[in-house]
């Protein structure tokens, strides 16, 4: 490696496999070092964002696990005015 080559003058490109419902791997998610930070401060692994979190999909998943419909789950979260 040339002596003048340092972290300050290197452009890095990282290529990661996109995980979807066909090749989802919890091990890859746990090792992920690329994350989204939401407005509420939640840190979401990049690999899971499109699969679970985009457009509120996680709310529907949590509702089905709790035995509720998506609509019931959303109504129970609403704050009365």
mmCIF file of the N, C-alpha and C atoms, coordinates in Angstrom:
data_MODEL
# 
_entry.id   MODEL 
# 
loop_
_atom_site.group_PDB 
_atom_site.id 
_atom_site.type_symbol 
_atom_site.label_atom_id 
_atom_site.label_alt_id 
_atom_site.label_comp_id 
_atom_site.label_asym_id 
_atom_site.label_entity_id 
_atom_site.label_seq_id 
_atom_site.pdbx_PDB_ins_code 
_atom_site.Cartn_x 
_atom_site.Cartn_y 
_atom_site.Cartn_z 
_atom_site.occupancy 
_atom_site.B_iso_or_equiv 
_atom_site.pdbx_formal_charge 
_atom_site.auth_seq_id 
_atom_site.auth_comp_id 
_atom_site.auth_asym_id 
_atom_site.auth_atom_id 
_atom_site.pdbx_PDB_model_num 
ATOM 1   N N  . UNK A 1 1  ? 0.854   -1.172  0.000  1.00 0.00 ? 1  UNK A N  1 
ATOM 2   C CA . UNK A 1 1  ? 0.000   0.000   0.000  1.00 0.00 ? 1  UNK A CA 1 
ATOM 3   C C  . UNK A 1 1  ? 0.898   1.232   0.000  1.00 0.00 ? 1  UNK A C  1 
ATOM 4   N N  . UNK A 1 2  ? 0.646   2.187   -0.893 1.00 0.00 ? 2  UNK A N  1 
ATOM 5   C CA . UNK A 1 2  ? 1.450   3.416   -0.924 1.00 0.00 ? 2  UNK A CA 1 
ATOM 6   C C  . UNK A 1 2  ? 1.370   4.178   0.394  1.00 0.00 ? 2  UNK A C  1 
ATOM 7   N N  . UNK A 1 3  ? 2.452   4.839   0.771  1.00 0.00 ? 3  UNK A N  1 
ATOM 8   C CA . UNK A 1 3  ? 2.504   5.563   2.049  1.00 0.00 ? 3  UNK A CA 1 
ATOM 9   C C  . UNK A 1 3  ? 1.476   6.685   2.126  1.00 0.00 ? 3  UNK A C  1 
ATOM 10  N N  . UNK A 1 4  ? 1.177   7.347   1.020  1.00 0.00 ? 4  UNK A N  1 
ATOM 11  C CA . UNK A 1 4  ? 0.242   8.465   1.032  1.00 0.00 ? 4  UNK A CA 1 
ATOM 12  C C  . UNK A 1 4  ? -1.218  8.052   1.081  1.00 0.00 ? 4  UNK A C  1 
ATOM 13  N N  . UNK A 1 5  ? -1.465  6.771   1.001  1.00 0.00 ? 5  UNK A N  1 
ATOM 14  C CA . UNK A 1 5  ? -2.838  6.281   1.007  1.00 0.00 ? 5  UNK A CA 1 
ATOM 15  C C  . UNK A 1 5  ? -3.323  6.118   2.442  1.00 0.00 ? 5  UNK A C  1 
ATOM 16  N N  . UNK A 1 6  ? -4.230  7.005   2.865  1.00 0.00 ? 6  UNK A N  1 
ATOM 17  C CA . UNK A 1 6  ? -4.750  6.979   4.234  1.00 0.00 ? 6  UNK A CA 1 
ATOM 18  C C  . UNK A 1 6  ? -6.279  7.017   4.193  1.00 0.00 ? 6  UNK A C  1 
ATOM 19  N N  . UNK A 1 7  ? -6.898  6.875   5.351  1.00 0.00 ? 7  UNK A N  1 
ATOM 20  C CA . UNK A 1 7  ? -8.359  6.909   5.424  1.00 0.00 ? 7  UNK A CA 1 
ATOM 21  C C  . UNK A 1 7  ? -8.925  8.251   4.973  1.00 0.00 ? 7  UNK A C  1 
ATOM 22  N N  . UNK A 1 8  ? -8.162  9.314   5.108  1.00 0.00 ? 8  UNK A N  1 
ATOM 23  C CA . UNK A 1 8  ? -8.645  10.641  4.729  1.00 0.00 ? 8  UNK A CA 1 
ATOM 24  C C  . UNK A 1 8  ? -8.800  10.792  3.221  1.00 0.00 ? 8  UNK A C  1 
ATOM 25  N N  . UNK A 1 9  ? -8.061  10.014  2.419  1.00 0.00 ? 9  UNK A N  1 
ATOM 26  C CA . UNK A 1 9  ? -8.134  10.193  0.971  1.00 0.00 ? 9  UNK A CA 1 
ATOM 27  C C  . UNK A 1 9  ? -8.543  8.906   0.242  1.00 0.00 ? 9  UNK A C  1 
ATOM 28  N N  . UNK A 1 10 ? -9.377  8.118   0.885  1.00 0.00 ? 10 UNK A N  1 
ATOM 29  C CA . UNK A 1 10 ? -9.880  6.888   0.278  1.00 0.00 ? 10 UNK A CA 1 
ATOM 30  C C  . UNK A 1 10 ? -11.404 6.954   0.227  1.00 0.00 ? 10 UNK A C  1 
ATOM 31  N N  . UNK A 1 11 ? -11.954 6.649   -0.917 1.00 0.00 ? 11 UNK A N  1 
ATOM 32  C CA . UNK A 1 11 ? -13.406 6.564   -1.074 1.00 0.00 ? 11 UNK A CA 1 
ATOM 33  C C  . UNK A 1 11 ? -13.772 5.090   -1.032 1.00 0.00 ? 11 UNK A C  1 
ATOM 34  N N  . UNK A 1 12 ? -14.647 4.725   -0.109 1.00 0.00 ? 12 UNK A N  1 
ATOM 35  C CA . UNK A 1 12 ? -15.019 3.322   0.055  1.00 0.00 ? 12 UNK A CA 1 
ATOM 36  C C  . UNK A 1 12 ? -16.428 3.077   -0.469 1.00 0.00 ? 12 UNK A C  1 
ATOM 37  N N  . UNK A 1 13 ? -16.600 1.960   -1.129 1.00 0.00 ? 13 UNK A N  1 
ATOM 38  C CA . UNK A 1 13 ? -17.909 1.515   -1.586 1.00 0.00 ? 13 UNK A CA 1 
ATOM 39  C C  . UNK A 1 13 ? -18.172 0.175   -0.921 1.00 0.00 ? 13 UNK A C  1 
ATOM 40  N N  . UNK A 1 14 ? -19.295 0.082   -0.239 1.00 0.00 ? 14 UNK A N  1 
ATOM 41  C CA . UNK A 1 14 ? -19.663 -1.158  0.429  1.00 0.00 ? 14 UNK A CA 1 
ATOM 42  C C  . UNK A 1 14 ? -20.839 -1.774  -0.307 1.00 0.00 ? 14 UNK A C  1 
ATOM 43  N N  . UNK A 1 15 ? -20.722 -3.034  -0.640 1.00 0.00 ? 15 UNK A N  1 
ATOM 44  C CA . UNK A 1 15 ? -21.797 -3.743  -1.322 1.00 0.00 ? 15 UNK A CA 1 
ATOM 45  C C  . UNK A 1 15 ? -22.309 -4.820  -0.379 1.00 0.00 ? 15 UNK A C  1 
ATOM 46  N N  . UNK A 1 16 ? -23.596 -4.752  -0.090 1.00 0.00 ? 16 UNK A N  1 
ATOM 47  C CA . UNK A 1 16 ? -24.205 -5.748  0.787  1.00 0.00 ? 16 UNK A CA 1 
ATOM 48  C C  . UNK A 1 16 ? -25.379 -6.381  0.057  1.00 0.00 ? 16 UNK A C  1 
ATOM 49  N N  . UNK A 1 17 ? -25.658 -7.618  0.375  1.00 0.00 ? 17 UNK A N  1 
ATOM 50  C CA . UNK A 1 17 ? -26.782 -8.315  -0.222 1.00 0.00 ? 17 UNK A CA 1 
ATOM 51  C C  . UNK A 1 17 ? -28.076 -7.763  0.360  1.00 0.00 ? 17 UNK A C  1 
ATOM 52  N N  . UNK A 1 18 ? -29.027 -7.485  -0.500 1.00 0.00 ? 18 UNK A N  1 
ATOM 53  C CA . UNK A 1 18 ? -30.329 -7.017  -0.045 1.00 0.00 ? 18 UNK A CA 1 
ATOM 54  C C  . UNK A 1 18 ? -31.102 -8.212  0.491  1.00 0.00 ? 18 UNK A C  1 
ATOM 55  N N  . UNK A 1 19 ? -31.574 -8.110  1.714  1.00 0.00 ? 19 UNK A N  1 
ATOM 56  C CA . UNK A 1 19 ? -32.340 -9.200  2.307  1.00 0.00 ? 19 UNK A CA 1 
ATOM 57  C C  . UNK A 1 19 ? -33.827 -8.993  2.039  1.00 0.00 ? 19 UNK A C  1 
ATOM 58  N N  . UNK A 1 20 ? -34.489 -10.047 1.629  1.00 0.00 ? 20 UNK A N  1 
ATOM 59  C CA . UNK A 1 20 ? -35.934 -10.003 1.454  1.00 0.00 ? 20 UNK A CA 1 
ATOM 60  C C  . UNK A 1 20 ? -36.538 -11.240 2.107  1.00 0.00 ? 20 UNK A C  1 
ATOM 61  N N  . UNK A 1 21 ? -37.793 -11.475 1.897  1.00 0.00 ? 21 UNK A N  1 
ATOM 62  C CA . UNK A 1 21 ? -38.445 -12.587 2.584  1.00 0.00 ? 21 UNK A CA 1 
ATOM 63  C C  . UNK A 1 21 ? -37.941 -13.950 2.126  1.00 0.00 ? 21 UNK A C  1 
ATOM 64  N N  . UNK A 1 22 ? -37.239 -14.011 1.005  1.00 0.00 ? 22 UNK A N  1 
ATOM 65  C CA . UNK A 1 22 ? -36.752 -15.285 0.493  1.00 0.00 ? 22 UNK A CA 1 
ATOM 66  C C  . UNK A 1 22 ? -35.370 -15.653 1.020  1.00 0.00 ? 22 UNK A C  1 
ATOM 67  N N  . UNK A 1 23 ? -34.571 -14.655 1.400  1.00 0.00 ? 23 UNK A N  1 
ATOM 68  C CA . UNK A 1 23 ? -33.214 -14.958 1.864  1.00 0.00 ? 23 UNK A CA 1 
ATOM 69  C C  . UNK A 1 23 ? -32.882 -14.281 3.194  1.00 0.00 ? 23 UNK A C  1 
ATOM 70  N N  . UNK A 1 24 ? -33.898 -13.988 3.992  1.00 0.00 ? 24 UNK A N  1 
ATOM 71  C CA . UNK A 1 24 ? -33.695 -13.312 5.267  1.00 0.00 ? 24 UNK A CA 1 
ATOM 72  C C  . UNK A 1 24 ? -32.849 -14.173 6.197  1.00 0.00 ? 24 UNK A C  1 
ATOM 73  N N  . UNK A 1 25 ? -31.883 -13.554 6.844  1.00 0.00 ? 25 UNK A N  1 
ATOM 74  C CA . UNK A 1 25 ? -30.972 -14.275 7.737  1.00 0.00 ? 25 UNK A CA 1 
ATOM 75  C C  . UNK A 1 25 ? -30.733 -13.416 8.983  1.00 0.00 ? 25 UNK A C  1 
ATOM 76  N N  . UNK A 1 26 ? -31.159 -13.890 10.133 1.00 0.00 ? 26 UNK A N  1 
ATOM 77  C CA . UNK A 1 26 ? -31.014 -13.136 11.374 1.00 0.00 ? 26 UNK A CA 1 
ATOM 78  C C  . UNK A 1 26 ? -29.540 -12.865 11.663 1.00 0.00 ? 26 UNK A C  1 
ATOM 79  N N  . UNK A 1 27 ? -28.667 -13.806 11.347 1.00 0.00 ? 27 UNK A N  1 
ATOM 80  C CA . UNK A 1 27 ? -27.233 -13.615 11.564 1.00 0.00 ? 27 UNK A CA 1 
ATOM 81  C C  . UNK A 1 27 ? -26.694 -12.419 10.805 1.00 0.00 ? 27 UNK A C  1 
ATOM 82  N N  . UNK A 1 28 ? -27.118 -12.250 9.549  1.00 0.00 ? 28 UNK A N  1 
ATOM 83  C CA . UNK A 1 28 ? -26.686 -11.091 8.769  1.00 0.00 ? 28 UNK A CA 1 
ATOM 84  C C  . UNK A 1 28 ? -27.209 -9.794  9.374  1.00 0.00 ? 28 UNK A C  1 
ATOM 85  N N  . UNK A 1 29 ? -28.437 -9.816  9.851  1.00 0.00 ? 29 UNK A N  1 
ATOM 86  C CA . UNK A 1 29 ? -29.015 -8.619  10.469 1.00 0.00 ? 29 UNK A CA 1 
ATOM 87  C C  . UNK A 1 29 ? -28.234 -8.246  11.724 1.00 0.00 ? 29 UNK A C  1 
ATOM 88  N N  . UNK A 1 30 ? -27.877 -9.229  12.529 1.00 0.00 ? 30 UNK A N  1 
ATOM 89  C CA . UNK A 1 30 ? -27.128 -8.963  13.760 1.00 0.00 ? 30 UNK A CA 1 
ATOM 90  C C  . UNK A 1 30 ? -25.745 -8.400  13.473 1.00 0.00 ? 30 UNK A C  1 
ATOM 91  N N  . UNK A 1 31 ? -25.152 -8.787  12.350 1.00 0.00 ? 31 UNK A N  1 
ATOM 92  C CA . UNK A 1 31 ? -23.816 -8.297  11.999 1.00 0.00 ? 31 UNK A CA 1 
ATOM 93  C C  . UNK A 1 31 ? -23.854 -6.994  11.209 1.00 0.00 ? 31 UNK A C  1 
ATOM 94  N N  . UNK A 1 32 ? -25.038 -6.530  10.860 1.00 0.00 ? 32 UNK A N  1 
ATOM 95  C CA . UNK A 1 32 ? -25.175 -5.331  10.040 1.00 0.00 ? 32 UNK A CA 1 
ATOM 96  C C  . UNK A 1 32 ? -24.573 -4.113  10.733 1.00 0.00 ? 32 UNK A C  1 
ATOM 97  N N  . UNK A 1 33 ? -23.875 -3.301  9.964  1.00 0.00 ? 33 UNK A N  1 
ATOM 98  C CA . UNK A 1 33 ? -23.310 -2.073  10.533 1.00 0.00 ? 33 UNK A CA 1 
ATOM 99  C C  . UNK A 1 33 ? -23.865 -0.839  9.824  1.00 0.00 ? 33 UNK A C  1 
ATOM 100 N N  . UNK A 1 34 ? -24.920 -1.012  9.042  1.00 0.00 ? 34 UNK A N  1 
ATOM 101 C CA . UNK A 1 34 ? -25.578 0.092   8.351  1.00 0.00 ? 34 UNK A CA 1 
ATOM 102 C C  . UNK A 1 34 ? -26.989 0.191   8.921  1.00 0.00 ? 34 UNK A C  1 
ATOM 103 N N  . UNK A 1 35 ? -27.348 1.374   9.428  1.00 0.00 ? 35 UNK A N  1 
ATOM 104 C CA . UNK A 1 35 ? -28.625 1.526   10.114 1.00 0.00 ? 35 UNK A CA 1 
ATOM 105 C C  . UNK A 1 35 ? -29.350 2.794   9.681  1.00 0.00 ? 35 UNK A C  1 
ATOM 106 N N  . UNK A 1 36 ? -30.655 2.793   9.859  1.00 0.00 ? 36 UNK A N  1 
ATOM 107 C CA . UNK A 1 36 ? -31.487 3.983   9.749  1.00 0.00 ? 36 UNK A CA 1 
ATOM 108 C C  . UNK A 1 36 ? -31.787 4.450   11.167 1.00 0.00 ? 36 UNK A C  1 
ATOM 109 N N  . UNK A 1 37 ? -31.816 5.757   11.373 1.00 0.00 ? 37 UNK A N  1 
ATOM 110 C CA . UNK A 1 37 ? -32.246 6.312   12.654 1.00 0.00 ? 37 UNK A CA 1 
ATOM 111 C C  . UNK A 1 37 ? -33.538 7.071   12.386 1.00 0.00 ? 37 UNK A C  1 
ATOM 112 N N  . UNK A 1 38 ? -34.601 6.701   13.091 1.00 0.00 ? 38 UNK A N  1 
ATOM 113 C CA . UNK A 1 38 ? -35.900 7.331   12.874 1.00 0.00 ? 38 UNK A CA 1 
ATOM 114 C C  . UNK A 1 38 ? -35.995 8.637   13.654 1.00 0.00 ? 38 UNK A C  1 
ATOM 115 N N  . UNK A 1 39 ? -37.044 9.395   13.381 1.00 0.00 ? 39 UNK A N  1 
ATOM 116 C CA . UNK A 1 39 ? -37.255 10.657  14.091 1.00 0.00 ? 39 UNK A CA 1 
ATOM 117 C C  . UNK A 1 39 ? -37.423 10.443  15.586 1.00 0.00 ? 39 UNK A C  1 
ATOM 118 N N  . UNK A 1 40 ? -37.956 9.285   15.973 1.00 0.00 ? 40 UNK A N  1 
ATOM 119 C CA . UNK A 1 40 ? -38.149 8.998   17.399 1.00 0.00 ? 40 UNK A CA 1 
ATOM 120 C C  . UNK A 1 40 ? -36.877 8.481   18.065 1.00 0.00 ? 40 UNK A C  1 
ATOM 121 N N  . UNK A 1 41 ? -35.809 8.306   17.274 1.00 0.00 ? 41 UNK A N  1 
ATOM 122 C CA . UNK A 1 41 ? -34.538 7.855   17.830 1.00 0.00 ? 41 UNK A CA 1 
ATOM 123 C C  . UNK A 1 41 ? -34.314 6.355   17.757 1.00 0.00 ? 41 UNK A C  1 
ATOM 124 N N  . UNK A 1 42 ? -35.256 5.617   17.179 1.00 0.00 ? 42 UNK A N  1 
ATOM 125 C CA . UNK A 1 42 ? -35.079 4.168   17.033 1.00 0.00 ? 42 UNK A CA 1 
ATOM 126 C C  . UNK A 1 42 ? -34.012 3.890   15.981 1.00 0.00 ? 42 UNK A C  1 
ATOM 127 N N  . UNK A 1 43 ? -33.180 2.910   16.230 1.00 0.00 ? 43 UNK A N  1 
ATOM 128 C CA . UNK A 1 43 ? -32.135 2.516   15.293 1.00 0.00 ? 43 UNK A CA 1 
ATOM 129 C C  . UNK A 1 43 ? -32.567 1.205   14.647 1.00 0.00 ? 43 UNK A C  1 
ATOM 130 N N  . UNK A 1 44 ? -32.709 1.232   13.319 1.00 0.00 ? 44 UNK A N  1 
ATOM 131 C CA . UNK A 1 44 ? -33.222 0.080   12.582 1.00 0.00 ? 44 UNK A CA 1 
ATOM 132 C C  . UNK A 1 44 ? -32.151 -0.405  11.614 1.00 0.00 ? 44 UNK A C  1 
ATOM 133 N N  . UNK A 1 45 ? -31.792 -1.689  11.659 1.00 0.00 ? 45 UNK A N  1 
ATOM 134 C CA . UNK A 1 45 ? -30.817 -2.205  10.699 1.00 0.00 ? 45 UNK A CA 1 
ATOM 135 C C  . UNK A 1 45 ? -31.303 -2.014  9.259  1.00 0.00 ? 45 UNK A C  1 
ATOM 136 N N  . UNK A 1 46 ? -30.400 -1.606  8.386  1.00 0.00 ? 46 UNK A N  1 
ATOM 137 C CA . UNK A 1 46 ? -30.723 -1.372  6.983  1.00 0.00 ? 46 UNK A CA 1 
ATOM 138 C C  . UNK A 1 46 ? -31.394 -2.590  6.355  1.00 0.00 ? 46 UNK A C  1 
ATOM 139 N N  . UNK A 1 47 ? -30.902 -3.769  6.694  1.00 0.00 ? 47 UNK A N  1 
ATOM 140 C CA . UNK A 1 47 ? -31.402 -5.002  6.091  1.00 0.00 ? 47 UNK A CA 1 
ATOM 141 C C  . UNK A 1 47 ? -32.874 -5.251  6.385  1.00 0.00 ? 47 UNK A C  1 
ATOM 142 N N  . UNK A 1 48 ? -33.386 -4.717  7.472  1.00 0.00 ? 48 UNK A N  1 
ATOM 143 C CA . UNK A 1 48 ? -34.771 -4.984  7.856  1.00 0.00 ? 48 UNK A CA 1 
ATOM 144 C C  . UNK A 1 48 ? -35.720 -3.843  7.513  1.00 0.00 ? 48 UNK A C  1 
ATOM 145 N N  . UNK A 1 49 ? -35.213 -2.690  7.094  1.00 0.00 ? 49 UNK A N  1 
ATOM 146 C CA . UNK A 1 49 ? -36.071 -1.523  6.919  1.00 0.00 ? 49 UNK A CA 1 
ATOM 147 C C  . UNK A 1 49 ? -37.170 -1.749  5.881  1.00 0.00 ? 49 UNK A C  1 
ATOM 148 N N  . UNK A 1 50 ? -36.808 -2.147  4.672  1.00 0.00 ? 50 UNK A N  1 
ATOM 149 C CA . UNK A 1 50 ? -37.819 -2.333  3.626  1.00 0.00 ? 50 UNK A CA 1 
ATOM 150 C C  . UNK A 1 50 ? -38.744 -3.497  3.926  1.00 0.00 ? 50 UNK A C  1 
ATOM 151 N N  . UNK A 1 51 ? -38.222 -4.520  4.568  1.00 0.00 ? 51 UNK A N  1 
ATOM 152 C CA . UNK A 1 51 ? -39.012 -5.719  4.828  1.00 0.00 ? 51 UNK A CA 1 
ATOM 153 C C  . UNK A 1 51 ? -40.027 -5.522  5.950  1.00 0.00 ? 51 UNK A C  1 
ATOM 154 N N  . UNK A 1 52 ? -39.663 -4.769  6.988  1.00 0.00 ? 52 UNK A N  1 
ATOM 155 C CA . UNK A 1 52 ? -40.524 -4.650  8.167  1.00 0.00 ? 52 UNK A CA 1 
ATOM 156 C C  . UNK A 1 52 ? -41.015 -3.236  8.479  1.00 0.00 ? 52 UNK A C  1 
ATOM 157 N N  . UNK A 1 53 ? -40.250 -2.217  8.197  1.00 0.00 ? 53 UNK A N  1 
ATOM 158 C CA . UNK A 1 53 ? -40.543 -0.889  8.741  1.00 0.00 ? 53 UNK A CA 1 
ATOM 159 C C  . UNK A 1 53 ? -41.082 0.124   7.739  1.00 0.00 ? 53 UNK A C  1 
ATOM 160 N N  . UNK A 1 54 ? -40.841 -0.041  6.464  1.00 0.00 ? 54 UNK A N  1 
ATOM 161 C CA . UNK A 1 54 ? -41.304 0.944   5.490  1.00 0.00 ? 54 UNK A CA 1 
ATOM 162 C C  . UNK A 1 54 ? -42.834 0.981   5.488  1.00 0.00 ? 54 UNK A C  1 
ATOM 163 N N  . UNK A 1 55 ? -43.389 2.165   5.470  1.00 0.00 ? 55 UNK A N  1 
ATOM 164 C CA . UNK A 1 55 ? -44.848 2.386   5.415  1.00 0.00 ? 55 UNK A CA 1 
ATOM 165 C C  . UNK A 1 55 ? -45.603 1.749   6.573  1.00 0.00 ? 55 UNK A C  1 
ATOM 166 N N  . UNK A 1 56 ? -44.974 1.624   7.730  1.00 0.00 ? 56 UNK A N  1 
ATOM 167 C CA . UNK A 1 56 ? -45.665 1.127   8.913  1.00 0.00 ? 56 UNK A CA 1 
ATOM 168 C C  . UNK A 1 56 ? -45.971 -0.356  8.908  1.00 0.00 ? 56 UNK A C  1 
ATOM 169 N N  . UNK A 1 57 ? -45.267 -1.138  8.112  1.00 0.00 ? 57 UNK A N  1 
ATOM 170 C CA . UNK A 1 57 ? -45.537 -2.578  8.044  1.00 0.00 ? 57 UNK A CA 1 
ATOM 171 C C  . UNK A 1 57 ? -45.377 -3.263  9.389  1.00 0.00 ? 57 UNK A C  1 
ATOM 172 N N  . UNK A 1 58 ? -44.462 -2.777  10.215 1.00 0.00 ? 58 UNK A N  1 
ATOM 173 C CA . UNK A 1 58 ? -44.208 -3.420  11.506 1.00 0.00 ? 58 UNK A CA 1 
ATOM 174 C C  . UNK A 1 58 ? -45.453 -3.386  12.391 1.00 0.00 ? 58 UNK A C  1 
ATOM 175 N N  . UNK A 1 59 ? -46.278 -2.345  12.257 1.00 0.00 ? 59 UNK A N  1 
ATOM 176 C CA . UNK A 1 59 ? -47.508 -2.263  13.054 1.00 0.00 ? 59 UNK A CA 1 
ATOM 177 C C  . UNK A 1 59 ? -48.450 -3.415  12.714 1.00 0.00 ? 59 UNK A C  1 
ATOM 178 N N  . UNK A 1 60 ? -48.583 -3.727  11.427 1.00 0.00 ? 60 UNK A N  1 
ATOM 179 C CA . UNK A 1 60 ? -49.426 -4.840  11.012 1.00 0.00 ? 60 UNK A CA 1 
ATOM 180 C C  . UNK A 1 60 ? -48.889 -6.180  11.479 1.00 0.00 ? 60 UNK A C  1 
ATOM 181 N N  . UNK A 1 61 ? -47.571 -6.335  11.445 1.00 0.00 ? 61 UNK A N  1 
ATOM 182 C CA . UNK A 1 61 ? -46.944 -7.579  11.900 1.00 0.00 ? 61 UNK A CA 1 
ATOM 183 C C  . UNK A 1 61 ? -47.171 -7.759  13.394 1.00 0.00 ? 61 UNK A C  1 
ATOM 184 N N  . UNK A 1 62 ? -46.954 -6.699  14.156 1.00 0.00 ? 62 UNK A N  1 
ATOM 185 C CA . UNK A 1 62 ? -47.168 -6.783  15.606 1.00 0.00 ? 62 UNK A CA 1 
ATOM 186 C C  . UNK A 1 62 ? -48.630 -7.067  15.933 1.00 0.00 ? 62 UNK A C  1 
ATOM 187 N N  . UNK A 1 63 ? -49.538 -6.466  15.178 1.00 0.00 ? 63 UNK A N  1 
ATOM 188 C CA . UNK A 1 63 ? -50.965 -6.683  15.412 1.00 0.00 ? 63 UNK A CA 1 
ATOM 189 C C  . UNK A 1 63 ? -51.340 -8.134  15.144 1.00 0.00 ? 63 UNK A C  1 
ATOM 190 N N  . UNK A 1 64 ? -50.820 -8.698  14.063 1.00 0.00 ? 64 UNK A N  1 
ATOM 191 C CA . UNK A 1 64 ? -51.169 -10.090 13.758 1.00 0.00 ? 64 UNK A CA 1 
ATOM 192 C C  . UNK A 1 64 ? -50.601 -11.037 14.801 1.00 0.00 ? 64 UNK A C  1 
ATOM 193 N N  . UNK A 1 65 ? -49.437 -10.715 15.344 1.00 0.00 ? 65 UNK A N  1 
ATOM 194 C CA . UNK A 1 65 ? -48.876 -11.538 16.412 1.00 0.00 ? 65 UNK A CA 1 
ATOM 195 C C  . UNK A 1 65 ? -49.708 -11.432 17.686 1.00 0.00 ? 65 UNK A C  1 
ATOM 196 N N  . UNK A 1 66 ? -50.350 -10.287 17.886 1.00 0.00 ? 66 UNK A N  1 
ATOM 197 C CA . UNK A 1 66 ? -51.184 -10.083 19.071 1.00 0.00 ? 66 UNK A CA 1 
ATOM 198 C C  . UNK A 1 66 ? -52.619 -10.553 18.843 1.00 0.00 ? 66 UNK A C  1 
ATOM 199 N N  . UNK A 1 67 ? -52.909 -11.058 17.640 1.00 0.00 ? 67 UNK A N  1 
ATOM 200 C CA . UNK A 1 67 ? -54.252 -11.543 17.350 1.00 0.00 ? 67 UNK A CA 1 
ATOM 201 C C  . UNK A 1 67 ? -55.225 -10.448 16.986 1.00 0.00 ? 67 UNK A C  1 
ATOM 202 N N  . UNK A 1 68 ? -54.719 -9.279  16.603 1.00 0.00 ? 68 UNK A N  1 
ATOM 203 C CA . UNK A 1 68 ? -55.580 -8.171  16.216 1.00 0.00 ? 68 UNK A CA 1 
ATOM 204 C C  . UNK A 1 68 ? -55.480 -7.961  14.713 1.00 0.00 ? 68 UNK A C  1 
ATOM 205 N N  . UNK A 1 69 ? -56.457 -7.258  14.175 1.00 0.00 ? 69 UNK A N  1 
ATOM 206 C CA . UNK A 1 69 ? -56.321 -6.818  12.795 1.00 0.00 ? 69 UNK A CA 1 
ATOM 207 C C  . UNK A 1 69 ? -55.475 -5.550  12.801 1.00 0.00 ? 69 UNK A C  1 
ATOM 208 N N  . UNK A 1 70 ? -54.943 -5.203  11.666 1.00 0.00 ? 70 UNK A N  1 
ATOM 209 C CA . UNK A 1 70 ? -54.127 -3.996  11.553 1.00 0.00 ? 70 UNK A CA 1 
ATOM 210 C C  . UNK A 1 70 ? -54.937 -2.769  11.973 1.00 0.00 ? 70 UNK A C  1 
ATOM 211 N N  . UNK A 1 71 ? -56.194 -2.702  11.542 1.00 0.00 ? 71 UNK A N  1 
ATOM 212 C CA . UNK A 1 71 ? -57.041 -1.549  11.871 1.00 0.00 ? 71 UNK A CA 1 
ATOM 213 C C  . UNK A 1 71 ? -57.262 -1.435  13.379 1.00 0.00 ? 71 UNK A C  1 
ATOM 214 N N  . UNK A 1 72 ? -57.510 -2.560  14.050 1.00 0.00 ? 72 UNK A N  1 
ATOM 215 C CA . UNK A 1 72 ? -57.703 -2.550  15.505 1.00 0.00 ? 72 UNK A CA 1 
ATOM 216 C C  . UNK A 1 72 ? -56.449 -2.055  16.215 1.00 0.00 ? 72 UNK A C  1 
ATOM 217 N N  . UNK A 1 73 ? -55.298 -2.484  15.739 1.00 0.00 ? 73 UNK A N  1 
ATOM 218 C CA . UNK A 1 73 ? -54.040 -2.070  16.363 1.00 0.00 ? 73 UNK A CA 1 
ATOM 219 C C  . UNK A 1 73 ? -53.824 -0.573  16.201 1.00 0.00 ? 73 UNK A C  1 
ATOM 220 N N  . UNK A 1 74 ? -54.130 -0.046  15.016 1.00 0.00 ? 74 UNK A N  1 
ATOM 221 C CA . UNK A 1 74 ? -53.948 1.387   14.781 1.00 0.00 ? 74 UNK A CA 1 
ATOM 222 C C  . UNK A 1 74 ? -54.925 2.203   15.623 1.00 0.00 ? 74 UNK A C  1 
ATOM 223 N N  . UNK A 1 75 ? -56.146 1.731   15.792 1.00 0.00 ? 75 UNK A N  1 
ATOM 224 C CA . UNK A 1 75 ? -57.135 2.461   16.579 1.00 0.00 ? 75 UNK A CA 1 
ATOM 225 C C  . UNK A 1 75 ? -56.763 2.475   18.052 1.00 0.00 ? 75 UNK A C  1 
ATOM 226 N N  . UNK A 1 76 ? -56.185 1.391   18.545 1.00 0.00 ? 76 UNK A N  1 
ATOM 227 C CA . UNK A 1 76 ? -55.819 1.343   19.963 1.00 0.00 ? 76 UNK A CA 1 
ATOM 228 C C  . UNK A 1 76 ? -54.626 2.236   20.263 1.00 0.00 ? 76 UNK A C  1 
ATOM 229 N N  . UNK A 1 77 ? -53.837 2.593   19.232 1.00 0.00 ? 77 UNK A N  1 
ATOM 230 C CA . UNK A 1 77 ? -52.672 3.454   19.437 1.00 0.00 ? 77 UNK A CA 1 
ATOM 231 C C  . UNK A 1 77 ? -53.024 4.930   19.369 1.00 0.00 ? 77 UNK A C  1 
ATOM 232 N N  . UNK A 1 78 ? -54.194 5.259   18.818 1.00 0.00 ? 78 UNK A N  1 
ATOM 233 C CA . UNK A 1 78 ? -54.569 6.656   18.668 1.00 0.00 ? 78 UNK A CA 1 
ATOM 234 C C  . UNK A 1 78 ? -54.787 7.298   20.030 1.00 0.00 ? 78 UNK A C  1 
ATOM 235 N N  . UNK A 1 79 ? -54.339 8.530   20.142 1.00 0.00 ? 79 UNK A N  1 
ATOM 236 C CA . UNK A 1 79 ? -54.494 9.278   21.385 1.00 0.00 ? 79 UNK A CA 1 
ATOM 237 C C  . UNK A 1 79 ? -55.787 10.075  21.312 1.00 0.00 ? 79 UNK A C  1 
ATOM 238 N N  . UNK A 1 80 ? -56.672 9.927   22.295 1.00 0.00 ? 80 UNK A N  1 
ATOM 239 C CA . UNK A 1 80 ? -57.925 10.700  22.275 1.00 0.00 ? 80 UNK A CA 1 
ATOM 240 C C  . UNK A 1 80 ? -57.641 12.190  22.377 1.00 0.00 ? 80 UNK A C  1 
ATOM 241 N N  . UNK A 1 81 ? -58.432 12.978  21.661 1.00 0.00 ? 81 UNK A N  1 
ATOM 242 C CA . UNK A 1 81 ? -58.228 14.437  21.687 1.00 0.00 ? 81 UNK A CA 1 
ATOM 243 C C  . UNK A 1 81 ? -59.297 15.112  22.487 1.00 0.00 ? 81 UNK A C  1 
# 
